[in-house]
Amino acid sequence: MEVFEAVQKRRSVRAYEPTPIPEDVMNRVLESARISPSAANRQPWHFILVTDPEKKKALAKGAFAKFLPEAPTIIVACGDEKASGKWCIVDTAIATQTMVLTATAEGLGTCWIGSFDEADVKKVLGIPENLRVVALLPIGYPREKLDLVKAINSIKGRKSLKDIISREKYGESQ
């Protein structure tokens, strides 16, 4: 799959098959994060793979995270403030988005989750103080189901380029 095709096909998946992710597939997803760019090549990320049902349940407390236990794996993306204080969150977000696109190309689904209490996640997973939890990323093979959020978003559609692009100065189109 070409990169632009993965960008077009990527969607937020909130229902997963129980099928485990083959190790070679997961390794390609993780490798894509490892080789992602970062400020001054500091690579301030650390990713925790969570497959334990009780831990997945504990991570699902956020208002928009109730479906997390259904995913075979949850990747918890953390940024190290000691390694790159000013840029750790941006760099970790870049690496996480790279995983999202790689997962899509591998036939997997993901859903970027920001609905979590950082202190709770740190406690459940024993995450040290210097790491910031940037995102929870459920990952697995999509299961088709009626998804009200997806249906509403598909009706709403995407903004056009002219609505999100300015040239040289905000609000200028030419």
C-alpha positions as semicolon CSV with decimal commas, in nm:
position;residue;x (nm);y (nm);z (nm)
1;M;0,000;0,000;0,000
2;E;0,133;0,343;-0,090
3;V;0,161;0,606;0,184
4;F;-0,117;0,829;0,047
5;E;-0,346;0,528;0,020
6;A;-0,281;0,447;0,387
7;V;-0,361;0,809;0,478
8;Q;-0,688;0,786;0,284
9;K;-0,786;0,448;0,431
10;R;-0,697;0,528;0,792
11;R;-1,000;0,557;1,017
12;S;-1,069;0,546;1,387
13;V;-1,154;0,186;1,470
14;R;-1,358;0,124;1,785
15;A;-1,437;-0,247;1,740
16;Y;-1,177;-0,523;1,709
17;E;-1,159;-0,892;1,630
18;P;-0,998;-1,095;1,911
19;T;-0,734;-1,222;1,666
20;P;-0,381;-1,166;1,800
21;I;-0,147;-0,957;1,588
22;P;0,135;-1,167;1,437
23;E;0,474;-1,078;1,585
24;D;0,627;-0,983;1,248
25;V;0,339;-0,744;1,177
26;M;0,361;-0,583;1,522
27;N;0,738;-0,552;1,483
28;R;0,694;-0,357;1,156
29;V;0,451;-0,121;1,329
30;L;0,693;-0,070;1,619
31;E;0,994;-0,037;1,386
32;S;0,816;0,247;1,205
33;A;0,801;0,436;1,537
34;R;1,164;0,360;1,614
35;I;1,287;0,513;1,288
36;S;1,059;0,819;1,304
37;P;1,216;1,166;1,308
38;S;1,268;1,359;1,631
39;A;1,421;1,692;1,733
40;A;1,800;1,656;1,746
41;N;1,745;1,281;1,696
42;R;1,678;1,244;2,071
43;Q;1,410;0,977;2,017
44;P;1,236;1,064;2,345
45;W;0,969;0,796;2,320
46;H;0,891;0,475;2,499
47;F;0,601;0,248;2,405
48;I;0,433;0,004;2,643
49;L;0,242;-0,284;2,484
50;V;-0,052;-0,389;2,699
51;T;-0,228;-0,720;2,636
52;D;-0,331;-0,817;2,991
53;P;-0,715;-0,804;3,009
54;E;-0,720;-0,648;3,357
55;K;-0,473;-0,376;3,263
56;K;-0,664;-0,301;2,942
57;K;-0,981;-0,269;3,148
58;A;-0,806;-0,030;3,389
59;L;-0,696;0,187;3,094
60;A;-1,055;0,212;2,964
61;K;-1,180;0,460;3,223
62;G;-1,183;0,762;2,989
63;A;-1,517;0,881;2,856
64;F;-1,421;0,788;2,499
65;A;-1,211;0,483;2,583
66;K;-1,469;0,226;2,693
67;F;-1,396;-0,001;2,395
68;L;-1,022;-0,037;2,472
69;P;-1,042;-0,386;2,629
70;E;-1,170;-0,524;2,298
71;A;-0,841;-0,448;2,118
72;P;-0,586;-0,731;2,134
73;T;-0,312;-0,478;2,219
74;I;-0,300;-0,123;2,347
75;I;0,017;0,072;2,277
76;V;0,075;0,337;2,543
77;A;0,289;0,611;2,389
78;C;0,510;0,799;2,635
79;G;0,746;1,092;2,586
80;D;1,057;1,138;2,802
81;E;1,078;1,496;2,934
82;K;1,439;1,441;3,048
83;A;1,546;1,337;2,699
84;S;1,370;1,623;2,521
85;G;1,165;1,844;2,750
86;K;1,040;2,092;2,495
87;W;0,979;1,845;2,213
88;C;0,901;1,508;2,373
89;I;0,526;1,527;2,317
90;V;0,552;1,640;1,954
91;D;0,821;1,380;1,878
92;T;0,619;1,102;2,041
93;A;0,309;1,213;1,850
94;I;0,504;1,194;1,522
95;A;0,621;0,840;1,602
96;T;0,270;0,738;1,707
97;Q;0,117;0,871;1,384
98;T;0,380;0,679;1,190
99;M;0,261;0,363;1,370
100;V;-0,100;0,448;1,283
101;L;-0,019;0,467;0,911
102;T;0,195;0,153;0,920
103;A;-0,082;-0,034;1,101
104;T;-0,329;0,077;0,833
105;A;-0,095;-0,047;0,559
106;E;-0,075;-0,382;0,745
107;G;-0,455;-0,418;0,750
108;L;-0,485;-0,323;1,118
109;G;-0,708;-0,064;1,277
110;T;-0,623;0,193;1,544
111;C;-0,789;0,480;1,725
112;W;-0,586;0,761;1,879
113;I;-0,711;0,796;2,239
114;G;-0,652;1,110;2,442
115;S;-0,934;1,037;2,688
116;F;-0,738;0,917;2,992
117;D;-0,619;1,030;3,331
118;E;-0,240;1,042;3,307
119;A;-0,186;0,973;3,678
120;D;-0,409;0,664;3,661
121;V;-0,231;0,529;3,351
122;K;0,109;0,587;3,515
123;K;-0,002;0,403;3,830
124;V;-0,148;0,104;3,641
125;L;0,165;0,059;3,427
126;G;0,438;0,176;3,668
127;I;0,545;0,460;3,440
128;P;0,823;0,678;3,585
129;E;0,775;1,047;3,663
130;N;0,991;1,173;3,374
131;L;0,764;1,012;3,114
132;R;0,449;1,185;2,989
133;V;0,165;0,971;2,858
134;V;0,089;1,113;2,513
135;A;-0,169;0,869;2,376
136;L;-0,328;0,529;2,409
137;L;-0,338;0,343;2,079
138;P;-0,558;0,034;2,059
139;I;-0,447;-0,181;1,768
140;G;-0,594;-0,490;1,606
141;Y;-0,797;-0,624;1,317
142;P;-1,114;-0,416;1,269
143;R;-1,452;-0,572;1,344
144;E;-1,739;-0,422;1,153
145;K;-2,024;-0,292;1,365
146;L;-2,268;-0,006;1,365
147;D;-2,063;0,286;1,492
148;L;-2,269;0,596;1,567
149;V;-1,963;0,826;1,589
150;K;-1,837;0,699;1,250
151;A;-2,181;0,746;1,094
152;I;-2,209;1,104;1,222
153;N;-1,855;1,187;1,105
154;S;-1,917;1,045;0,759
155;I;-2,222;1,268;0,720
156;K;-2,024;1,570;0,840
157;G;-1,743;1,502;0,592
158;R;-1,400;1,661;0,575
159;K;-1,319;2,028;0,525
160;S;-1,196;2,128;0,181
161;L;-0,839;2,241;0,121
162;K;-0,956;2,599;0,062
163;D;-1,101;2,597;0,416
164;I;-0,775;2,497;0,583
165;I;-0,500;2,654;0,369
166;S;-0,377;3,014;0,352
167;R;-0,088;3,144;0,144
168;E;0,170;3,382;0,288
169;K;-0,077;3,528;0,544
170;Y;-0,373;3,390;0,737
171;G;-0,691;3,420;0,533
172;E;-0,516;3,480;0,201
173;S;-0,590;3,225;-0,069
174;Q;-0,366;3,354;-0,344
